[in-house]
Amino acid sequence: MEQTLFYNGTILTMEDGPAPQAVLTGGGVIRAVGTLAELEALASDARRRDLKGRTLMPAFLDPHSHLTALASTLDLCPLGSASSFGDMARLLLAFQKERHMAPDQWLIGFGYDHNVLSERAQPDRHTLDDAFPETPVLVSNASGHMGAVNSAALKLLNITAHTPDPEGGKIGREADGRTPSGYLEENAFIRLASAMPGPSPEQAARNVERAEEIYLSHGITLIQDGLTDTGRYTLLSAAHLKTEAVGYADLKNTPELIDRPHIGGYKIFLDGSPQGRTAWMLEPYASNGPDQPGYCGYPIYTDEEVTGFVRTALTQGKQLLAHCNGDAAAAQYIRCCRAAQEETGRSVADIRPVMIHAQLVRREQLAEMKELGIIPSFFAAHLWYWGDVHAENFGPDRAASISPLGWAEELGIPFTLHQDTPVIQPDMLETVWCAVNRLTREGKTLGPALKVSPMAALRAVTIHAAYQYFREDSLGSITPGKQADLIVLSAAPTAVDPMDIRSIRVLETIHGGKTVWQA
């Protein structure tokens, strides 16, 4: 058995106690930690890895994202750089020309953010029709919760003035209240986008492998597919991955996947997007939006339905992840978990349910979550990407408490952090930077009292993430007996100026003792 001895660098184990001088791995696991002299005596023939002052720590674990969704964007026109409707059209036209696409072939773009467009509005069919009078076009918001199609696409999809809004979604209408505008929201968009034509099965599987490389480059060795249906499961099964992917079965539509290999539990959606003003709130949005007075967003399901979902997970002993952005959605998840627990006599804590995003969760709700054993997984990078938008949508007081990591830490809750890729790239170090500094793009600090230390943020994407996955005995820290999933960083996030954390680079990613990515 070949053994490797890491030494001469900063070693962050994520465990309490003094940092060791060296780490010994072999057979895919961590064999020992201690002084260099101790480990040299233990394994005199080990391959020596001089860290040269760099940092060794456990690999990052992804608490929530969408591997297959990222893969599906790799063949789409990227719209993240668009600053206006005109920019979007220009990017789409260039993509169509570059790919030699036929005029009647679907043209799909991904990643625009209406909050940074000069128009500060969502696109609609009129936005797209001038450039594409014949080509069917679909564009997706970066959030994945909304998007737009042009008139040619509306015709192909048979969406007319008589088409009703689906449950948990809205079809945008024009001034007459009937004619489809081309804008689609939540389930009206999500169901459509999932049915769009895609690449061949072989190319789709290769795209999953390409997507995994992006995660590996950010030091992630356990990747989530956060809403897995039959098609996505087939993709995961066909791809040859270097590390590990865990899917979460769509409880509403494909619950039959639950007992298949590499499925970690169930996933449901309870509301929408705060930057898209579809998150479900207890109090109305600020009045400077296009909504009606008193608008609070809206739920996806009734309490009876959500309690039924939790009951299913509890009865089967399966983990349940619930997308909750607004505090009304958080309240629904909490009370339905409590109701299902009372009905079944089974402890919710046993399945470690997760509240995904928890953007606007209240302090008293976090206390209830601790009592029930619900884990909050925060999308802390919202602070940077959409913090200024949240201040507009919710007012300064509510915006200051988005992603309230500090409250979770005070309450002793093992929170995790994620990027919801492909909403943003799976850059864990950027997320740690966001959690530590709480800065917006305009340079404002949101809720300085809710900042956490670099070590607390790192634990959220290592040892706490392992706990979320029921893998605390095998992953998440540098401890003898655990899997040798490690990363080498250019510097220690705990030692640099907090503002410099984002500039640290992943240099090497190791899975089971083998290097799977190197800068």
Secondary structure as UniProt FT lines:
FT   STRAND          3..7
FT   STRAND          10..11
FT   STRAND          22..26
FT   TURN            27..28
FT   STRAND          29..34
FT   HELIX           36..42
FT   TURN            44..45
FT   STRAND          47..50
FT   TURN            52..53
FT   STRAND          55..58
FT   STRAND          60..61
FT   HELIX           67..73
FT   TURN            74..75
FT   STRAND          77..78
FT   TURN            80..81
FT   HELIX           85..98
FT   TURN            99..100
FT   TURN            103..104
FT   STRAND          107..112
FT   TURN            114..116
FT   TURN            118..119
FT   HELIX           125..129
FT   TURN            130..131
FT   STRAND          137..141
FT   TURN            142..143
FT   STRAND          146..149
FT   HELIX           151..157
FT   TURN            161..162
FT   TURN            167..168
FT   STRAND          169..173
FT   TURN            175..176
FT   STRAND          180..186
FT   HELIX           187..194
FT   HELIX           201..217
FT   TURN            218..219
FT   STRAND          220..228
FT   HELIX           230..238
FT   STRAND          244..250
FT   TURN            251..253
FT   HELIX           255..257
FT   TURN            258..259
FT   TURN            261..262
FT   STRAND          263..269
FT   TURN            274..277
FT   TURN            293..294
FT   HELIX           303..316
FT   STRAND          319..324
FT   HELIX           327..344
FT   HELIX           348..351
FT   STRAND          354..357
FT   TURN            359..360
FT   HELIX           363..372
FT   STRAND          375..378
FT   TURN            380..381
FT   HELIX           382..385
FT   HELIX           387..400
FT   HELIX           405..410
FT   TURN            411..412
FT   STRAND          416..417
FT   TURN            420..423
FT   HELIX           428..437
FT   TURN            441..442
FT   HELIX           448..450
FT   HELIX           454..460
FT   TURN            461..462
FT   HELIX           463..468
FT   TURN            469..470
FT   TURN            472..474
FT   TURN            480..481
FT   STRAND          486..489
FT   TURN            493..495
FT   HELIX           498..503
FT   STRAND          506..511
FT   TURN            512..513
FT   STRAND          514..518
//
